[in-house]
Amino acid sequence: MSAMVAGISEEAGFRGFMQGPLERRYGPAIGITVTSVAFGLAHMTHGLFLPAILFDIGWGAIYGLLTYRSGSIVPAIILHSAADALEFVAAWKLPPTPPKPLVWTSGPDMSLWFNCALVILLASAAIWAFRRLAKIKPPVGFAPGLS
């Protein structure tokens, strides 16, 4: 339930009420950028850890681009809720693992290469999906926001 509430309320607020008006006034690049930074900063309650804040800004950009390209906040709500649900299940159900040594002290291991391959695979899939969405023309009179 927490994942759904976060997905719905945050996407309605950030993408619906914030990004839509910013896009209409300043264009999609500024609207998505400002909203993504605000999204990342709003998640500083999770801690003042710069990589985590940048990670949240990145997710905000993905949600913002998805909203812009689809013309609806619904896909971002679904992705946001699913990502949060997976994160919660992993945190609650998987046993904690001791931290691994840093790559620059121990050298690359199989886990690093697996994660690099996963990033390349998922980034390629995202680029493909966003290119497909870019080919779809928004309806006449399209105004991003709550639809």
C-alpha positions in Angstrom: 0.0 0.0 0.0 2.9 2.4 0.8 4.3 1.9 -2.7 1.0 2.7 -4.3 0.4 5.7 -2.1 3.9 7.1 -2.9 3.6 6.4 -6.6 0.2 8.0 -6.9 0.7 11.0 -4.7 4.3 11.8 -5.8 3.5 11.5 -9.5 0.3 13.5 -9.2 2.2 16.2 -7.3 5.5 16.3 -9.2 4.5 15.3 -12.7 0.8 16.4 -12.7 0.8 19.7 -10.7 4.4 20.8 -11.1 5.8 19.5 -14.4 2.7 20.2 -16.5 2.6 23.9 -15.8 6.4 24.3 -16.0 6.4 22.5 -19.4 3.6 24.8 -20.7 5.5 27.9 -19.6 9.1 27.0 -20.2 9.2 23.9 -22.3 9.7 20.2 -21.6 13.5 20.4 -20.9 13.1 23.0 -18.1 9.9 21.4 -16.8 11.4 17.9 -16.5 14.8 19.2 -15.1 13.2 21.4 -12.4 10.8 18.8 -11.4 13.4 16.1 -11.3 15.7 18.2 -9.1 12.8 19.0 -6.8 11.9 15.2 -6.7 15.5 14.4 -5.7 15.7 17.0 -3.1 12.3 16.0 -1.6 13.9 12.5 -1.0 16.7 14.0 1.1 14.6 12.7 4.1 16.2 9.3 3.2 19.6 10.8 4.1 22.1 13.4 2.9 24.0 11.0 0.7 24.8 12.7 -2.6 24.8 9.5 -4.8 21.3 8.6 -3.4 20.1 12.2 -4.2 21.5 12.0 -7.7 19.8 8.5 -8.1 16.5 10.0 -7.1 17.0 12.9 -9.5 17.6 10.3 -12.2 14.4 8.5 -11.4 12.6 11.8 -11.4 14.0 12.4 -14.9 12.8 9.0 -16.1 9.3 9.6 -14.6 9.2 13.1 -16.1 10.3 11.9 -19.6 7.8 9.1 -19.4 5.0 11.5 -18.5 6.0 13.9 -21.2 6.3 11.3 -23.9 3.1 9.4 -23.0 1.0 12.5 -22.3 -0.2 11.0 -19.0 1.0 10.5 -15.5 -0.4 6.9 -15.4 2.7 5.2 -16.8 4.9 7.0 -14.3 2.5 6.0 -11.5 2.8 2.4 -12.5 6.6 2.4 -12.8 7.1 4.4 -9.6 4.7 2.1 -7.6 6.3 -1.0 -9.0 9.9 0.2 -8.3 8.9 1.1 -4.7 7.2 -2.2 -4.2 10.2 -4.2 -5.4 12.5 -2.1 -3.2 10.3 -2.7 -0.1 10.0 -6.4 -0.7 13.8 -6.6 -1.1 14.4 -4.6 2.1 11.9 -6.7 4.1 12.5 -10.2 2.7 16.1 -10.4 1.7 18.8 -11.0 4.4 21.2 -8.1 4.8 24.6 -8.7 3.3 27.9 -7.4 4.6 29.2 -4.5 2.5 31.6 -5.5 -0.2 35.1 -3.9 -0.4 35.3 -0.9 -2.8 36.3 -1.7 -6.4 39.3 0.6 -6.3 40.7 -1.4 -3.3 39.8 -4.9 -4.3 39.5 -4.8 -8.0 36.4 -5.6 -10.1 34.5 -8.8 -9.3 31.7 -10.7 -11.0 29.0 -8.7 -9.3 30.4 -5.4 -10.8 30.4 -6.9 -14.3 26.9 -8.3 -13.9 25.6 -4.9 -12.7 27.4 -3.1 -15.6 25.8 -5.5 -18.1 22.4 -5.0 -16.4 22.7 -1.2 -16.7 23.6 -1.5 -20.4 20.7 -3.9 -21.0 18.1 -1.8 -19.2 19.4 1.5 -20.6 19.2 0.1 -24.1 15.6 -1.1 -23.4 14.7 2.3 -22.0 16.2 4.2 -25.0 14.3 1.9 -27.4 11.0 2.4 -25.5 11.5 6.2 -25.3 12.2 6.3 -29.1 9.0 4.4 -29.7 7.1 6.8 -27.5 8.7 9.8 -29.4 7.2 8.5 -32.7 3.7 8.7 -31.2 2.3 12.2 -31.7 0.4 13.7 -28.8 -3.3 14.5 -29.3 -4.1 18.0 -30.7 -4.3 20.5 -27.9 -2.2 18.2 -25.6 -1.3 19.7 -22.3 0.7 17.5 -19.9 -0.7 17.0 -16.5 -3.4 14.9 -14.9 -4.9 12.8 -17.6 
